[in-house]
Amino acid sequence: MAKKRQKTSKVMTSTENVLARVWGLIAWLTGILVSLAVASSMISGILYIHHIPLFVTQAAGWIVVILTLLGISLAVLDKLLD
């Protein structure tokens, strides 16, 4: 009887691990999409900050795009090298 409990426990832990990874991937992808949407709006001038010149806002948008792409690349590289 004790062996069955251990198997059930391992299965639940495995399922929880998979769900945690899927949830982490969903959150990561959502973060990427939000970052790129905000950066795109800043670059195009739709999203602006009062009392800050447009070129500064656009530069910040490009910085967000570059850092987001760099983050994606490093995350993928990290997973491949793991």
N, CA, C and O atoms as a GROMACS GRO file, in nm:
protein
  328
    1MET      N    1   0.082  -0.119   0.000
    1MET     CA    2   0.000   0.000   0.000
    1MET      C    3   0.086   0.125   0.000
    1MET      O    4   0.053   0.224  -0.066
    2ALA      N    5   0.196   0.122   0.072
    2ALA     CA    6   0.284   0.239   0.081
    2ALA      C    7   0.348   0.268  -0.055
    2ALA      O    8   0.374   0.384  -0.087
    3LYS      N    9   0.375   0.165  -0.133
    3LYS     CA   10   0.435   0.187  -0.264
    3LYS      C   11   0.341   0.261  -0.358
    3LYS      O   12   0.386   0.344  -0.436
    4LYS      N   13   0.212   0.232  -0.351
    4LYS     CA   14   0.116   0.302  -0.434
    4LYS      C   15   0.112   0.451  -0.401
    4LYS      O   16   0.100   0.535  -0.491
    5ARG      N   17   0.122   0.483  -0.275
    5ARG     CA   18   0.121   0.623  -0.235
    5ARG      C   19   0.243   0.696  -0.290
    5ARG      O   20   0.233   0.811  -0.333
    6GLN      N   21   0.358   0.629  -0.291
    6GLN     CA   22   0.477   0.691  -0.344
    6GLN      C   23   0.462   0.716  -0.494
    6GLN      O   24   0.501   0.822  -0.544
    7LYS      N   25   0.405   0.620  -0.567
    7LYS     CA   26   0.385   0.639  -0.711
    7LYS      C   27   0.291   0.754  -0.738
    7LYS      O   28   0.318   0.838  -0.825
    8THR      N   29   0.182   0.760  -0.665
    8THR     CA   30   0.087   0.869  -0.682
    8THR      C   31   0.155   1.002  -0.653
    8THR      O   32   0.133   1.100  -0.723
    9SER      N   33   0.236   1.005  -0.550
    9SER     CA   34   0.305   1.127  -0.512
    9SER      C   35   0.401   1.171  -0.623
    9SER      O   36   0.409   1.289  -0.655
   10LYS      N   37   0.472   1.076  -0.682
   10LYS     CA   38   0.565   1.108  -0.790
   10LYS      C   39   0.490   1.156  -0.915
   10LYS      O   40   0.536   1.248  -0.983
   11VAL      N   41   0.377   1.094  -0.944
   11VAL     CA   42   0.298   1.135  -1.060
   11VAL      C   43   0.247   1.276  -1.041
   11VAL      O   44   0.253   1.358  -1.133
   12MET      N   45   0.196   1.306  -0.923
   12MET     CA   46   0.146   1.441  -0.895
   12MET      C   47   0.259   1.542  -0.903
   12MET      O   48   0.239   1.652  -0.956
   13THR      N   49   0.375   1.509  -0.851
   13THR     CA   50   0.490   1.599  -0.857
   13THR      C   51   0.530   1.622  -1.002
   13THR      O   52   0.560   1.735  -1.040
   14SER      N   53   0.530   1.517  -1.082
   14SER     CA   54   0.564   1.529  -1.224
   14SER      C   55   0.462   1.617  -1.296
   14SER      O   56   0.499   1.702  -1.376
   15THR      N   57   0.334   1.596  -1.268
   15THR     CA   58   0.229   1.676  -1.330
   15THR      C   59   0.240   1.823  -1.289
   15THR      O   60   0.226   1.913  -1.372
   16GLU      N   61   0.263   1.845  -1.160
   16GLU     CA   62   0.280   1.982  -1.111
   16GLU      C   63   0.400   2.049  -1.177
   16GLU      O   64   0.395   2.168  -1.208
   17ASN      N   65   0.508   1.973  -1.199
   17ASN     CA   66   0.627   2.027  -1.263
   17ASN      C   67   0.598   2.069  -1.406
   17ASN      O   68   0.641   2.175  -1.450
   18VAL      N   69   0.525   1.985  -1.478
   18VAL     CA   70   0.488   2.016  -1.617
   18VAL      C   71   0.399   2.140  -1.621
   18VAL      O   72   0.420   2.230  -1.702
   19LEU      N   73   0.300   2.145  -1.533
   19LEU     CA   74   0.211   2.261  -1.528
   19LEU      C   75   0.287   2.388  -1.493
   19LEU      O   76   0.259   2.495  -1.548
   20ALA      N   77   0.381   2.378  -1.402
   20ALA     CA   78   0.461   2.494  -1.365
   20ALA      C   79   0.544   2.543  -1.484
   20ALA      O   80   0.556   2.663  -1.505
   21ARG      N   81   0.599   2.451  -1.561
   21ARG     CA   82   0.677   2.488  -1.678
   21ARG      C   83   0.589   2.552  -1.786
   21ARG      O   84   0.629   2.650  -1.848
   22VAL      N   85   0.471   2.496  -1.807
   22VAL     CA   86   0.378   2.552  -1.906
   22VAL      C   87   0.336   2.692  -1.863
   22VAL      O   88   0.334   2.784  -1.945
   23TRP      N   89   0.302   2.708  -1.737
   23TRP     CA   90   0.262   2.838  -1.686
   23TRP      C   91   0.377   2.938  -1.698
   23TRP      O   92   0.355   3.054  -1.734
   24GLY      N   93   0.498   2.894  -1.669
   24GLY     CA   94   0.615   2.981  -1.684
   24GLY      C   95   0.635   3.024  -1.829
   24GLY      O   96   0.668   3.139  -1.856
   25LEU      N   97   0.616   2.931  -1.923
   25LEU     CA   98   0.629   2.964  -2.065
   25LEU      C   99   0.522   3.064  -2.108
   25LEU      O  100   0.551   3.158  -2.181
   26ILE      N  101   0.399   3.043  -2.062
   26ILE     CA  102   0.290   3.135  -2.096
   26ILE      C  103   0.320   3.275  -2.042
   26ILE      O  104   0.303   3.374  -2.113
   27ALA      N  105   0.365   3.283  -1.918
   27ALA     CA  106   0.397   3.413  -1.858
   27ALA      C  107   0.513   3.480  -1.932
   27ALA      O  108   0.512   3.601  -1.953
   28TRP      N  109   0.613   3.401  -1.971
   28TRP     CA  110   0.728   3.454  -2.042
   28TRP      C  111   0.686   3.509  -2.179
   28TRP      O  112   0.726   3.619  -2.216
   29LEU      N  113   0.607   3.433  -2.252
   29LEU     CA  114   0.560   3.478  -2.383
   29LEU      C  115   0.472   3.603  -2.372
   29LEU      O  116   0.480   3.693  -2.455
   30THR      N  117   0.388   3.607  -2.269
   30THR     CA  118   0.304   3.725  -2.247
   30THR      C  119   0.391   3.848  -2.219
   30THR      O  120   0.364   3.956  -2.271
   31GLY      N  121   0.494   3.831  -2.140
   31GLY     CA  122   0.586   3.941  -2.111
   31GLY      C  123   0.655   3.992  -2.236
   31GLY      O  124   0.672   4.113  -2.254
   32ILE      N  125   0.694   3.900  -2.323
   32ILE     CA  126   0.758   3.939  -2.448
   32ILE      C  127   0.661   4.019  -2.535
   32ILE      O  128   0.696   4.124  -2.588
   33LEU      N  129   0.539   3.969  -2.549
   33LEU     CA  130   0.440   4.038  -2.632
   33LEU      C  131   0.406   4.176  -2.578
   33LEU      O  132   0.393   4.272  -2.655
   34VAL      N  133   0.391   4.188  -2.448
   34VAL     CA  134   0.361   4.318  -2.387
   34VAL      C  135   0.478   4.413  -2.406
   34VAL      O  136   0.458   4.530  -2.440
   35SER      N  137   0.599   4.366  -2.385
   35SER     CA  138   0.717   4.450  -2.403
   35SER      C  139   0.726   4.503  -2.546
   35SER      O  140   0.750   4.621  -2.569
   36LEU      N  141   0.707   4.414  -2.642
   36LEU     CA  142   0.717   4.455  -2.782
   36LEU      C  143   0.601   4.547  -2.822
   36LEU      O  144   0.621   4.638  -2.903
   37ALA      N  145   0.483   4.526  -2.767
   37ALA     CA  146   0.369   4.613  -2.797
   37ALA      C  147   0.392   4.754  -2.742
   37ALA      O  148   0.367   4.853  -2.811
   38VAL      N  149   0.441   4.762  -2.620
   38VAL     CA  150   0.469   4.893  -2.560
   38VAL      C  151   0.581   4.962  -2.635
   38VAL      O  152   0.572   5.082  -2.664
   39ALA      N  153   0.686   4.889  -2.667
   39ALA     CA  154   0.798   4.948  -2.740
   39ALA      C  155   0.754   4.997  -2.878
   39ALA      O  156   0.793   5.105  -2.921
   40SER      N  157   0.672   4.919  -2.946
   40SER     CA  158   0.623   4.958  -3.077
   40SER      C  159   0.539   5.086  -3.067
   40SER      O  160   0.550   5.174  -3.152
   41SER      N  161   0.458   5.096  -2.965
   41SER     CA  162   0.378   5.216  -2.945
   41SER      C  163   0.465   5.337  -2.914
   41SER      O  164   0.436   5.448  -2.958
   42MET      N  165   0.571   5.317  -2.839
   42MET     CA  166   0.662   5.426  -2.808
   42MET      C  167   0.736   5.473  -2.934
   42MET      O  168   0.755   5.592  -2.955
   43ILE      N  169   0.778   5.378  -3.015
   43ILE     CA  170   0.852   5.412  -3.137
   43ILE      C  171   0.764   5.487  -3.235
   43ILE      O  172   0.808   5.584  -3.297
   44SER      N  173   0.640   5.443  -3.250
   44SER     CA  174   0.549   5.507  -3.347
   44SER      C  175   0.490   5.637  -3.294
   44SER      O  176   0.429   5.711  -3.371
   45GLY      N  177   0.507   5.666  -3.166
   45GLY     CA  178   0.458   5.791  -3.110
   45GLY      C  179   0.317   5.784  -3.055
   45GLY      O  180   0.264   5.885  -3.009
   46ILE      N  181   0.255   5.665  -3.060
   46ILE     CA  182   0.121   5.650  -3.005
   46ILE      C  183   0.125   5.661  -2.852
   46ILE      O  184   0.039   5.725  -2.791
   47LEU      N  185   0.224   5.599  -2.792
   47LEU     CA  186   0.243   5.605  -2.648
   47LEU      C  187   0.354   5.705  -2.620
   47LEU      O  188   0.468   5.686  -2.664
   48TYR      N  189   0.323   5.809  -2.549
   48TYR     CA  190   0.423   5.911  -2.521
   48TYR      C  191   0.418   5.950  -2.374
   48TYR      O  192   0.320   5.924  -2.304
   49ILE      N  193   0.524   6.012  -2.329
   49ILE     CA  194   0.535   6.058  -2.191
   49ILE      C  195   0.535   6.210  -2.194
   49ILE      O  196   0.617   6.271  -2.263
   50HIS      N  197   0.445   6.272  -2.120
   50HIS     CA  198   0.437   6.417  -2.117
   50HIS      C  199   0.570   6.477  -2.071
   50HIS      O  200   0.638   6.422  -1.984
   51HIS      N  201   0.605   6.589  -2.131
   51HIS     CA  202   0.725   6.666  -2.097
   51HIS      C  203   0.855   6.594  -2.131
   51HIS      O  204   0.962   6.637  -2.087
   52ILE      N  205   0.848   6.488  -2.208
   52ILE     CA  206   0.969   6.418  -2.256
   52ILE      C  207   0.966   6.428  -2.407
   52ILE      O  208   0.864   6.396  -2.469
   53PRO      N  209   1.075   6.471  -2.468
   53PRO     CA  210   1.076   6.483  -2.615
   53PRO      C  211   1.049   6.348  -2.683
   53PRO      O  212   1.084   6.242  -2.631
   54LEU      N  213   0.987   6.356  -2.800
   54LEU     CA  214   0.949   6.235  -2.874
   54LEU      C  215   1.070   6.147  -2.905
   54LEU      O  216   1.061   6.025  -2.897
   55PHE      N  217   1.183   6.208  -2.941
   55PHE     CA  218   1.299   6.127  -2.978
   55PHE      C  219   1.352   6.047  -2.859
   55PHE      O  220   1.407   5.939  -2.878
   56VAL      N  221   1.335   6.097  -2.738
   56VAL     CA  222   1.378   6.023  -2.618
   56VAL      C  223   1.285   5.902  -2.598
   56VAL      O  224   1.331   5.792  -2.568
   57THR      N  225   1.156   5.924  -2.615
   57THR     CA  226   1.059   5.815  -2.604
   57THR      C  227   1.084   5.710  -2.710
   57THR      O  228   1.077   5.590  -2.683
   58GLN      N  229   1.112   5.754  -2.833
   58GLN     CA  230   1.140   5.659  -2.940
   58GLN      C  231   1.269   5.582  -2.913
   58GLN      O  232   1.275   5.461  -2.938
   59ALA      N  233   1.370   5.649  -2.863
   59ALA     CA  234   1.495   5.582  -2.830
   59ALA      C  235   1.472   5.478  -2.720
   59ALA      O  236   1.527   5.368  -2.725
   60ALA      N  237   1.390   5.513  -2.620
   60ALA     CA  238   1.358   5.417  -2.514
   60ALA      C  239   1.284   5.296  -2.571
   60ALA      O  240   1.306   5.183  -2.528
   61GLY      N  241   1.196   5.321  -2.667
   61GLY     CA  242   1.125   5.211  -2.732
   61GLY      C  243   1.220   5.116  -2.802
   61GLY      O  244   1.207   4.994  -2.792
   62TRP      N  245   1.318   5.174  -2.874
   62TRP     CA  246   1.416   5.089  -2.942
   62TRP      C  247   1.503   5.012  -2.842
   62TRP      O  248   1.540   4.898  -2.866
   63ILE      N  249   1.534   5.076  -2.731
   63ILE     CA  250   1.612   5.006  -2.627
   63ILE      C  251   1.532   4.887  -2.574
   63ILE      O  252   1.589   4.780  -2.552
   64VAL      N  253   1.402   4.905  -2.553
   64VAL     CA  254   1.317   4.795  -2.506
   64VAL      C  255   1.314   4.683  -2.609
   64VAL      O  256   1.323   4.566  -2.572
   65VAL      N  257   1.303   4.716  -2.737
   65VAL     CA  258   1.302   4.614  -2.842
   65VAL      C  259   1.434   4.536  -2.841
   65VAL      O  260   1.434   4.413  -2.843
   66ILE      N  261   1.544   4.607  -2.838
   66ILE     CA  262   1.676   4.541  -2.841
   66ILE      C  263   1.695   4.452  -2.719
   66ILE      O  264   1.741   4.339  -2.731
   67LEU      N  265   1.661   4.504  -2.601
   67LEU     CA  266   1.680   4.424  -2.479
   67LEU      C  267   1.586   4.304  -2.474
   67LEU      O  268   1.622   4.199  -2.422
   68THR      N  269   1.466   4.319  -2.528
   68THR     CA  270   1.373   4.206  -2.533
   68THR      C  271   1.426   4.097  -2.626
   68THR      O  272   1.424   3.979  -2.591
   69LEU      N  273   1.473   4.136  -2.743
   69LEU     CA  274   1.529   4.038  -2.836
   69LEU      C  275   1.654   3.973  -2.779
   69LEU      O  276   1.676   3.853  -2.798
   70LEU      N  277   1.736   4.051  -2.710
   70LEU     CA  278   1.855   3.995  -2.644
   70LEU      C  279   1.813   3.896  -2.536
   70LEU      O  280   1.874   3.790  -2.522
   71GLY      N  281   1.711   3.930  -2.459
   71GLY     CA  282   1.663   3.840  -2.354
   71GLY      C  283   1.609   3.710  -2.410
   71GLY      O  284   1.633   3.603  -2.355
   72ILE      N  285   1.535   3.720  -2.522
   72ILE     CA  286   1.484   3.599  -2.587
   72ILE      C  287   1.600   3.512  -2.632
   72ILE      O  288   1.601   3.391  -2.609
   73SER      N  289   1.697   3.573  -2.696
   73SER     CA  290   1.813   3.498  -2.747
   73SER      C  291   1.888   3.429  -2.634
   73SER      O  292   1.925   3.312  -2.645
   74LEU      N  293   1.912   3.502  -2.526
   74LEU     CA  294   1.985   3.443  -2.414
   74LEU      C  295   1.907   3.332  -2.345
   74LEU      O  296   1.965   3.233  -2.301
   75ALA      N  297   1.775   3.348  -2.335
   75ALA     CA  298   1.693   3.244  -2.273
   75ALA      C  299   1.694   3.116  -2.357
   75ALA      O  300   1.706   3.006  -2.304
   76VAL      N  301   1.681   3.131  -2.488
   76VAL     CA  302   1.684   3.015  -2.577
   76VAL      C  303   1.821   2.949  -2.573
   76VAL      O  304   1.830   2.826  -2.566
   77LEU      N  305   1.926   3.028  -2.577
   77LEU     CA  306   2.061   2.975  -2.570
   77LEU      C  307   2.084   2.902  -2.439
   77LEU      O  308   2.146   2.795  -2.437
   78ASP      N  309   2.034   2.957  -2.330
   78ASP     CA  310   2.047   2.893  -2.198
   78ASP      C  311   1.978   2.757  -2.197
   78ASP      O  312   2.031   2.661  -2.143
   79LYS      N  313   1.858   2.749  -2.257
   79LYS     CA  314   1.787   2.621  -2.261
   79LYS      C  315   1.859   2.519  -2.348
   79LYS      O  316   1.862   2.400  -2.317
   80LEU      N  317   1.917   2.567  -2.459
   80LEU     CA  318   1.989   2.475  -2.548
   80LEU      C  319   2.115   2.421  -2.485
   80LEU      O  320   2.152   2.306  -2.511
   81LEU      N  321   2.182   2.501  -2.402
   81LEU     CA  322   2.306   2.459  -2.341
   81LEU      C  323   2.284   2.381  -2.212
   81LEU      O  324   2.379   2.324  -2.157
   82ASP      N  325   2.164   2.378  -2.164
   82ASP     CA  326   2.132   2.305  -2.040
   82ASP      C  327   2.137   2.158  -2.056
   82ASP      O  328   2.113   2.084  -1.961
   0.00000   0.00000   0.00000
